[in-house]
Amino acid sequence: MTDHTASSGPILPYVLVLYYSRQGATRTLAEQLASGVESVSGIEARLRTVPAVSPVSEATAPEIPDQGAIYVEEADLRHCSGLALGSPTRFGNMAAPLKYFLDTTSGLWMNGALVDRPATAFTSTASLHGGQESTLLTMLIPLLHHGMVYAGVPYSETTLLSTQSGGTPYGTSHLAGPNGDREVDADERRLAFAQGRRLAELALALTSMRSARA
Ligand SMILES: Cc1cc2nc3c(=O)[nH]c(=O)nc-3n(C[C@H](O)[C@H](O)[C@H](O)COP(=O)(O)O)c2cc1C
């Protein structure tokens, strides 16, 4: 997976896999989804995260996170060919750090920078009925405001019909359990991979469409 900085500009088209994760479950889904992106030739995955937000306004995050991907910059989003957005469920909605980042993207919205780029979302919860679908459906709202084309997981991925854990047509999900220690299982991995692969294919198709229009 590419780690080149945003300021160097895109070499290959890339899908930005942007996530927030405290206990690691959403990060595991992000990495699996990124593998699906990279199974498509001609496009890369760029994994990025966002810093935590703190009720103490003077608190600052280290420049490099202790673990996982480096922090996203606006240019990572501006130049992406597709976006996969991942968040733990927090009271049935996305986590504040990710929402905080999205709330800084009005410049991209004003320029229509993300119009006609595909996007998808993924999440992790403690409990099976703890709000996976509501989180995914609310995550797509700001993406639609940006003019992005939302892609979920189609039922042609038949794992959706048989999974006993995570997996929704709105996006991949993971059941982490009450202690957050349940591993991402084979069905959840398969769906995350398929979601990434599909997003990459759509990203290439929509890039061609935009080029033909220009
Ligand atoms: C403030 C807060 C709110 C949460 N709300 C929910 C919830 O509504 N439903 C749920 O099932 N789990 C909820 N959880 C649990 C997390 O979604 C779950 O542990 C998730 O797997 C964490 O993902 P991560 O390992 O990527 O940090 C909440 C956790 C926190 C800290």
The ligand as an ORCA input file, in Angstrom:
! r2SCAN-3c Opt
* xyz 0 1
  C     -18.459      6.481     23.235
  C     -18.697      5.123     22.651
  C     -19.927      4.833     22.085
  C     -20.171      3.576     21.553
  N     -21.398      3.325     21.002
  C     -21.677      2.084     20.538
  C     -22.968      1.784     19.991
  O     -23.832      2.652     19.831
  N     -23.209      0.515     19.611
  C     -22.268     -0.482     19.746
  O     -22.561     -1.635     19.434
  N     -21.016     -0.215     20.194
  C     -20.706      1.044     20.597
  N     -19.456      1.318     21.071
  C     -18.408      0.287     20.966
  C     -17.525      0.461     19.712
  O     -18.288      0.778     18.571
  C     -16.807     -0.859     19.421
  O     -16.033     -1.220     20.530
  C     -15.957     -0.801     18.165
  O     -15.682     -2.124     17.768
  C     -14.624     -0.072     18.385
  O     -13.902     -0.030     17.159
  P     -12.326      0.163     17.129
  O     -11.706     -1.129     17.640
  O     -12.000      0.410     15.702
  O     -11.996      1.324     18.014
  C     -19.174      2.570     21.586
  C     -17.925      2.880     22.145
  C     -17.676      4.133     22.662
  C     -16.315      4.446     23.265
*
